[in-house]
């Protein structure tokens, strides 16, 4: 996916919020965005996978914050976006 997001728009320096960005497809999107220079705010239920994704994304020189939440709980998701 190298350069995929670069072809769509210049997202370098922007911030993307990913719900479920810790593994699977979410991890792939997180890493593609990081590769394009986009900073990330990731929330997921799985701590280990999310921590792994955060470390992988940081290797691209972007800022990454993460929170372990259950996105089906409105209060937890709302608190994540309020941060």
C-alpha positions in Angstrom: 0.0 0.0 0.0 3.0 2.3 -0.2 1.9 5.7 -1.3 -1.8 4.8 -1.6 -3.1 7.7 0.5 -0.6 10.1 -1.1 -2.5 9.6 -4.4 -5.8 10.5 -2.8 -4.8 13.7 -0.9 -1.9 15.2 1.0 -2.6 13.9 4.6 0.9 14.5 5.9 0.7 16.2 9.3 -3.0 15.6 9.6 -4.6 13.4 12.4 -6.7 10.3 11.7 -8.9 8.7 14.3 -9.3 5.0 14.0 -11.8 2.9 15.9 -10.6 -0.7 15.9 -7.2 0.3 14.6 -5.2 -2.2 16.7 -5.2 -5.2 14.4 -6.5 -6.7 11.2 -7.8 -4.3 8.6 -7.6 -1.5 11.1 -3.9 -2.1 11.6 -3.3 -2.1 7.9 -5.1 1.3 7.5 -3.3 2.7 10.6 0.1 1.7 9.1 -0.7 3.0 5.6 -1.8 6.4 7.1 1.4 6.5 9.3 3.5 5.8 6.2 1.8 8.7 4.5 2.8 11.0 7.4 -0.5 11.1 9.2 -0.6 11.2 13.0 -2.9 8.7 14.6 -5.4 8.4 17.5 -6.2 4.7 17.8 -8.8 3.0 20.1 -9.4 -0.7 20.3 -10.4 -3.4 22.8 -7.2 -5.4 22.6 -4.3 -4.0 24.5 -1.5 -6.2 23.1 -2.4 -5.8 19.4 -2.9 -2.0 19.8 0.5 -1.6 21.5 2.1 -3.5 18.7 0.4 -1.3 16.1 1.4 1.9 17.9 5.0 0.8 17.9 4.9 -0.1 14.2 3.3 3.2 13.3 5.8 5.3 15.3 8.6 3.8 13.2 7.2 6.1 10.4 8.0 9.2 12.6 4.4 10.1 13.4 2.7 10.9 16.7 0.4 8.1 17.9 -1.9 8.1 20.9 -4.0 5.1 21.9 -6.7 4.1 24.3 -8.1 0.7 25.2 -11.9 1.0 25.2 -15.0 -0.8 24.1 -16.4 1.3 21.3 -19.8 -0.2 21.8 -20.0 1.6 25.1 -21.1 5.1 24.2 -19.5 6.7 27.3 -16.1 5.2 26.6 -16.2 6.2 22.9 -17.4 9.7 23.8 -14.6 10.1 26.3 -12.1 9.0 23.7 -13.3 11.7 21.2 -13.4 14.3 24.0 -9.6 13.8 24.6 
